[in-house]
Amino acid sequence: MKKDYELITGQDRLEAVCREMAQATYVTIDTEFMRERTYWPQLCLVQIARPLDADGAENAVLIDPLAGLDLAPLFDLMRDPAVTKVFHAARQDVEIFVNLMGEVPSPIFDTQIAAMVCGFGDQAGYETLVRKLAGARLDKSSRFTDWARRPLSEKQLAYAAGDVTHLRVIYEKLAAQLEETGRAAWVASELETLRARETYVVEPEDAWRRIKTRSTDPRFLGVVHTLARWREATAQERDQPRGRILKDEAILEIAASRPTSREKLLESRALQREGRKPETLEAILAMVAEGVANPVKAPPAPERARPKAGGQALADLLRVLLKAKADDLGVAQRLIASAADLDALAHEETPEVKALNGWRREAFGEDAIRLRRGEIALSAGEKGVRIVPVESGT
């Protein structure tokens, strides 16, 4: 049976393939990786496809990073400003490249975001888009296999290739729909977060903000801060999962008890084997002492406006308006406005919400403001909810 992909394990062929790919206007990309035992994702396979040739010849390649390849040619392709890099749900894939090459691939396109703009609902899954846009079905049986084990089976390779060959059809159809509706700029706006390197890098100094706690005790937060900073730096240095160094519950328990001796620290039930090693115990105690000596004030709680009379009713009307506008535009509701946005619009005079900025203001925000001012009303009929102007003085 003829394969519809090429497995790349040699340096010369990798360089040639990347030169070929650089001639395309776009390439579709996916990765397979392992992360269960490491802090940084271990890249196991890179799948790339470019547009089909005029004769329909397949152009999908599977690059094996574990074959000892120098991936510099691939990174050059990722940087090439003339080639759009197309991902689906790009964040994890892009994080891998940021870790390996120190920068975000550019330019990028995320078909999951585009699908939300094109009316495929919130966080449309790849399998759904393959079925609806490519008219195909995925065999997902290889999805959770061990991608670090060699040799990879033909079934694994065929599954991996499908992740980028179907993506071509999805991308081209979504791009055409965005062009037709004039919404390409909407997607570009949503990609700003994915383009920022800060999205993928956790600085040890900021790691404590990821730990959920309700306490506002400055000494408690000081210890959470120092322990989380130490854990993040240690996990990065050792390339081990955070939880293997110290779990969140252990950080919270230690921050609450603030032990000053090994004996007291060893009483912690959340402390695992790694945390009970002598050198780790000493490091934890040092972080506890530092945290107690450097208390941290809790971030100020966001000010909430007093609930307005009729505010909840207005929020409910805004939800109806949002659904009607989203249905009319064929855009996922969550992409336009969040529940928090609607509540802020209902209760605050000058809310700072995304729904009042950029394309969202045109799509929904202006009518939301008009509804709040009593300039429009909502009417339900056989054709659904429609907007009705309210005459002045009525």
C-alpha positions in Angstrom: 0.0 0.0 0.0 1.3 3.4 -1.0 2.1 5.7 1.9 0.8 9.3 1.8 3.7 10.6 3.9 7.5 10.5 4.1 9.3 9.8 7.3 12.4 12.0 7.7 15.3 10.6 9.7 18.3 12.0 7.7 19.9 15.5 7.9 20.3 16.0 4.2 16.7 15.1 3.5 15.5 17.3 6.3 17.3 20.3 4.8 15.9 19.6 1.3 12.3 19.2 2.6 12.5 22.4 4.6 13.7 24.2 1.5 10.8 22.7 -0.5 8.3 23.7 2.2 9.6 27.3 2.2 8.3 27.7 -1.4 4.7 27.2 -0.1 2.4 30.0 1.0 1.4 28.0 4.0 2.3 24.7 5.8 0.1 22.8 8.3 1.9 21.6 11.4 1.3 19.3 14.3 3.5 17.7 16.9 3.6 14.6 19.1 5.3 14.9 22.4 5.6 13.4 25.9 5.4 15.3 29.1 4.5 13.0 31.9 8.0 12.7 33.3 9.5 16.1 32.3 8.9 19.8 32.8 9.6 20.7 29.2 7.6 18.8 26.6 9.8 16.1 24.9 9.3 16.6 21.1 8.9 13.1 19.5 7.6 13.9 16.0 6.8 16.9 13.8 4.2 16.6 11.1 4.2 19.1 8.2 2.2 19.3 5.0 2.1 21.9 2.3 -0.6 22.5 -0.3 -1.2 19.6 -2.8 0.6 19.9 -6.1 -1.5 20.4 -9.2 -1.3 16.7 -9.9 -2.5 16.0 -6.3 0.8 14.5 -5.2 1.1 14.2 -1.4 3.5 16.6 0.4 3.2 15.4 4.0 6.4 14.7 5.9 7.0 13.3 9.4 10.2 14.6 11.0 11.8 12.4 13.7 13.7 14.6 16.2 14.8 11.5 18.1 16.8 10.3 15.1 19.6 12.8 16.1 18.6 15.5 13.7 19.8 19.1 13.9 16.4 20.9 13.7 17.9 24.3 12.6 16.4 24.0 9.0 13.0 23.4 10.6 13.4 26.4 12.9 14.3 28.5 9.8 11.1 27.5 8.3 9.2 28.4 11.5 10.7 31.9 11.3 10.1 32.4 7.5 7.7 35.4 7.2 6.5 34.3 3.8 5.1 31.0 5.0 2.0 30.9 7.2 2.2 28.2 9.9 -1.2 26.6 10.4 -2.0 24.8 13.7 -5.1 23.6 15.3 -5.3 24.6 19.0 -1.9 26.0 18.6 -0.8 26.7 22.2 1.0 23.5 23.2 2.6 23.1 19.8 3.9 26.6 19.8 5.2 26.2 23.3 7.4 23.4 22.1 9.0 25.6 19.4 9.4 28.6 21.8 11.3 26.3 24.2 13.5 24.9 21.4 14.1 28.0 19.3 13.5 30.8 21.8 10.8 32.5 19.8 7.3 32.1 18.5 6.9 30.8 15.0 5.6 33.5 12.7 3.2 34.1 11.1 0.8 31.7 12.6 -2.9 30.7 12.1 -5.0 28.7 14.5 -8.0 26.9 12.9 -9.7 26.4 16.3 -10.0 30.2 16.7 -11.0 30.6 13.0 -13.7 27.9 13.5 -15.1 29.9 16.4 -15.3 33.0 14.2 -16.9 30.9 11.5 -19.7 29.5 13.6 -18.5 26.1 14.7 -19.1 26.7 18.3 -16.8 27.1 21.4 -13.4 25.4 21.1 -14.3 23.3 18.0 -12.4 20.0 18.2 -10.2 18.8 15.3 -12.2 15.6 14.9 -15.4 17.7 14.4 -13.8 19.9 11.8 -12.3 16.9 9.9 -15.8 15.5 9.7 -17.6 18.7 8.8 -15.1 20.3 6.5 -12.9 17.5 5.2 -15.6 14.9 5.0 -13.4 12.3 6.7 -13.2 10.4 9.9 -10.3 10.1 12.3 -8.9 6.9 13.8 -8.0 8.1 17.3 -6.7 4.8 18.6 -3.1 6.0 18.4 -3.7 9.3 20.1 -2.3 8.3 23.5 0.4 5.9 22.4 4.0 6.2 23.5 5.5 8.6 20.9 9.0 8.3 22.4 9.3 4.6 21.7 11.0 3.5 18.5 10.3 2.3 16.0 6.9 4.0 15.5 4.3 1.7 14.0 2.7 2.3 10.6 -0.5 2.9 12.4 1.0 5.7 14.5 2.7 7.3 11.5 -0.5 7.2 9.4 -2.5 8.8 12.3 0.2 11.5 12.7 0.1 12.3 9.0 -3.7 12.6 9.1 -3.3 15.4 11.6 -1.8 17.7 9.0 -3.3 16.4 5.7 -6.9 17.0 6.8 -5.8 20.3 8.3 -5.0 21.6 4.8 -8.7 21.3 3.8 -9.9 22.8 7.0 -7.6 25.8 6.7 -8.4 26.5 3.1 -12.2 26.3 3.7 -12.0 28.5 6.8 -9.7 31.0 5.2 -12.1 31.3 2.2 -15.0 31.8 4.6 -13.2 34.5 6.5 -12.3 36.2 3.2 -15.9 36.1 2.1 -17.3 37.5 5.3 -14.5 40.0 5.9 -13.6 38.5 9.2 -10.0 37.7 8.7 -9.1 40.7 10.9 -11.2 39.2 13.7 -9.0 36.1 13.8 -5.8 38.2 13.5 -6.9 40.1 16.6 -7.6 36.9 18.6 -4.1 35.5 17.6 -2.3 38.3 19.5 -2.0 36.3 22.7 -0.6 33.3 20.8 2.0 35.5 19.2 3.4 36.7 22.5 6.4 34.8 23.9 5.2 35.6 27.4 2.2 33.3 26.8 4.5 30.3 26.9 7.1 31.2 29.5 6.5 30.9 33.3 8.9 33.0 35.2 9.8 31.5 38.6 9.1 34.9 40.3 5.5 34.8 39.1 4.8 31.1 39.6 3.0 31.7 42.9 0.1 33.4 41.1 -0.8 30.0 39.6 -1.6 28.5 43.0 -5.2 28.9 44.1 -5.6 30.1 47.7 -8.2 32.2 49.5 -5.8 33.3 52.3 -4.8 36.9 52.5 -2.3 36.5 55.3 0.9 38.2 54.2 3.2 35.7 55.8 1.3 32.8 54.3 1.5 34.4 50.9 5.2 35.2 51.4 5.9 31.5 51.9 3.7 30.5 49.0 5.7 33.0 46.9 9.2 31.7 47.8 8.2 28.0 47.7 6.6 28.4 44.3 9.5 30.3 43.0 12.0 27.7 44.2 9.9 24.8 42.9 9.5 26.4 39.4 13.3 27.1 39.1 14.1 23.7 40.4 11.7 22.0 38.0 13.0 23.9 35.0 16.6 23.2 36.0 16.1 19.5 36.5 13.5 19.2 33.7 11.0 17.5 36.1 7.3 18.0 36.5 6.4 20.6 39.2 4.4 18.0 41.1 7.4 15.7 41.4 9.3 18.4 43.2 6.5 19.7 45.5 2.7 19.5 44.9 0.5 22.5 45.3 -1.2 21.1 48.4 2.2 20.6 50.0 3.1 24.3 49.4 -0.2 25.4 50.9 0.2 23.1 53.9 3.7 24.2 54.6 2.8 27.9 54.1 0.0 27.5 56.7 2.2 25.7 59.3 5.5 27.5 58.5 7.8 24.8 60.1 11.2 25.9 61.4 12.8 22.4 61.8 13.1 19.2 59.8 11.1 17.4 62.4 8.1 19.7 62.0 8.4 19.8 58.2 8.4 16.0 58.1 5.0 16.0 59.8 3.5 17.3 56.5 1.4 14.5 55.0 1.5 16.2 51.6 5.3 15.9 51.4 6.3 13.2 48.9 9.5 11.2 48.6 11.4 14.0 46.7 10.5 16.5 49.4 11.8 14.3 52.2 15.4 14.2 50.9 17.8 16.0 53.2 18.9 18.6 50.6 15.2 19.3 49.7 14.2 19.7 53.3 16.9 22.2 53.8 15.9 24.1 50.7 12.2 24.2 51.8 13.1 25.4 55.3 15.2 28.2 53.8 12.3 29.2 51.6 9.9 29.2 54.5 12.3 31.5 56.5 12.6 33.8 53.5 8.9 33.9 53.0 8.2 34.7 56.6 10.8 37.5 56.5 9.3 38.9 53.3 5.5 38.9 53.6 3.5 39.5 50.5 0.4 41.6 50.4 -2.6 40.0 48.7 -3.4 41.6 45.3 -6.3 44.1 45.8 -9.6 42.5 45.0 -11.2 44.0 41.8 -13.7 46.7 42.7 -17.2 45.6 42.0 -19.9 48.1 41.3 -22.9 48.0 43.5 -25.7 46.0 41.9 -28.0 48.4 40.1 -31.7 48.2 40.4 -32.9 46.1 37.5 -29.3 45.1 36.8 -29.9 41.3 36.9 -32.9 41.7 34.5 -30.7 43.7 32.2 -28.0 41.1 32.4 -30.5 38.5 31.3 -31.6 40.6 28.4 -28.0 41.0 27.4 -27.6 37.3 27.3 -30.6 37.0 25.0 -29.1 39.8 22.8 -25.7 38.0 22.7 -27.3 34.7 21.7 -29.3 36.4 19.0 -26.3 38.3 17.6 -24.0 35.2 17.8 -26.6 33.1 15.9 -27.1 35.9 13.3 -23.3 36.3 12.8 -22.5 32.6 13.0 -19.9 33.2 15.7 -19.4 31.4 19.0 -21.0 33.4 21.9 -18.0 32.9 24.2 -15.7 34.5 21.6 -17.8 37.7 21.6 -18.5 38.2 25.3 -18.1 36.3 28.6 -20.6 36.0 31.4 -18.5 38.4 33.4 -18.6 40.9 30.5 -22.4 40.8 30.5 -22.7 41.3 34.2 -20.2 44.3 34.1 -22.2 45.8 31.2 -25.4 45.5 33.3 -24.1 46.8 36.5 -21.3 49.3 35.7 -21.4 52.7 34.1 -18.1 52.5 32.3 -17.1 48.8 32.2 -13.7 47.8 30.9 -14.6 44.7 28.9 -13.4 43.2 25.7 -16.9 43.2 24.3 -16.7 47.0 23.9 -13.4 46.9 21.9 -12.4 46.1 18.4 -14.6 43.9 16.2 -16.6 42.8 19.3 -18.0 46.4 19.7 -19.2 46.4 16.1 -20.6 42.8 16.4 -22.3 43.2 19.8 -21.1 46.0 22.0 -22.9 48.9 20.3 -26.2 47.2 20.5 -25.5 46.2 24.1 -25.0 49.9 25.0 -28.2 50.9 23.1 -30.1 48.2 25.0 -28.8 49.4 28.3 -29.8 53.0 27.4 -33.3 51.9 26.4 -32.8 52.9 22.8 -33.7 49.4 21.5 -35.8 46.5 22.7 -35.9 42.8 22.0 -38.9 41.2 20.3 -39.5 37.4 19.9 -41.3 36.1 16.9 -41.5 33.2 14.5 -38.1 34.1 13.1 -36.4 34.3 16.5 -35.3 37.4 18.5 -35.1 40.7 16.7 -34.0 44.2 17.7 -36.7 46.8 17.7 -35.8 50.6 17.9 -37.5 52.4 20.8 -39.0 55.8 19.9 -37.8 58.6 22.0 -40.3 59.5 24.8 -42.0 56.1 24.8 
